[in-house]
Amino acid sequence: MVWQFRKREDEVFPNAAGIDVGASSRWVAVPRHVSDDSVREFGAMTDDLNAMADWLPGCGVDTVALESTGVYLDPGVRC
């Protein structure tokens, strides 16, 4: 399989982030053009979630897609 990346002007939600919600951490990805560190790991504690909530708007994120295979979603949504 050959990976093909979309051109930036073809992006549907150019200011979107993706969050993979796990039991002990949240992996967050923002667009590559807004941060040198475009993928970060945050813990599951309140201070970690607050740090994530501060970082996302600082990156210009206005849309978030969450992925969770368990019941770990609720605390991440409240930030």
C-alpha positions as CSV (number, residue, x, y, z in Angstrom):
1,M,0.0,0.0,0.0
2,V,1.3,3.5,-0.9
3,W,0.4,6.3,1.5
4,Q,-0.9,9.4,-0.2
5,F,-1.2,12.5,1.9
6,R,-3.9,15.1,1.0
7,K,-2.8,18.5,0.1
8,R,-3.4,21.1,2.8
9,E,-5.9,23.0,0.8
10,D,-8.0,19.8,0.4
11,E,-8.4,19.3,4.1
12,V,-12.0,19.3,5.3
13,F,-11.3,20.4,8.9
14,P,-7.9,22.0,8.8
15,N,-8.0,23.0,12.5
16,A,-9.1,19.6,13.8
17,A,-7.3,17.4,16.4
18,G,-7.6,13.7,17.1
19,I,-7.6,12.2,20.6
20,D,-7.1,8.6,21.4
21,V,-8.6,8.1,24.8
22,G,-7.0,5.3,26.9
23,A,-7.3,4.2,30.5
24,S,-4.1,5.9,31.6
25,S,-3.3,8.4,28.9
26,R,-4.7,10.5,26.0
27,W,-2.7,10.7,22.8
28,V,-3.5,14.0,21.0
29,A,-2.6,14.9,17.4
30,V,-2.9,18.4,16.0
31,P,-2.1,19.5,12.4
32,R,1.6,19.4,11.7
33,H,1.7,23.0,10.6
34,V,0.6,24.4,14.0
35,S,3.1,22.8,16.3
36,D,6.6,21.3,16.2
37,D,5.4,18.7,18.7
38,S,2.2,17.8,16.8
39,V,1.6,14.5,18.8
40,R,1.6,14.6,22.5
41,E,0.7,12.3,25.3
42,F,-1.3,13.5,28.3
43,G,-2.1,11.6,31.4
44,A,-5.6,10.9,32.8
45,M,-5.4,13.0,35.9
46,T,-7.2,16.4,36.2
47,D,-4.0,18.4,35.9
48,D,-3.1,16.5,32.7
49,L,-6.6,17.1,31.2
50,N,-6.3,20.8,32.1
51,A,-3.0,20.9,30.3
52,M,-4.5,19.3,27.2
53,A,-7.4,21.7,27.4
54,D,-5.0,24.6,27.4
55,W,-2.8,23.3,24.7
56,L,-5.5,22.6,22.1
57,P,-6.9,26.1,21.7
58,G,-3.3,27.4,21.7
59,C,-2.8,25.3,18.6
60,G,-5.9,26.8,17.0
61,V,-8.0,23.7,17.3
62,D,-11.7,24.2,16.8
63,T,-12.8,20.6,16.1
64,V,-11.9,17.4,18.0
65,A,-12.5,13.8,17.0
66,L,-12.3,11.3,19.9
67,E,-11.6,7.5,19.7
68,S,-12.1,5.3,22.7
69,T,-12.6,1.5,22.8
70,G,-13.7,1.5,26.4
71,V,-15.6,3.7,28.9
72,Y,-12.7,6.1,29.3
73,L,-14.3,8.8,27.3
74,D,-16.2,10.8,29.9
75,P,-13.4,12.6,31.7
76,G,-11.8,13.7,28.5
77,V,-15.0,15.3,27.2
78,R,-15.4,17.6,30.1
79,C,-12.1,19.5,29.5
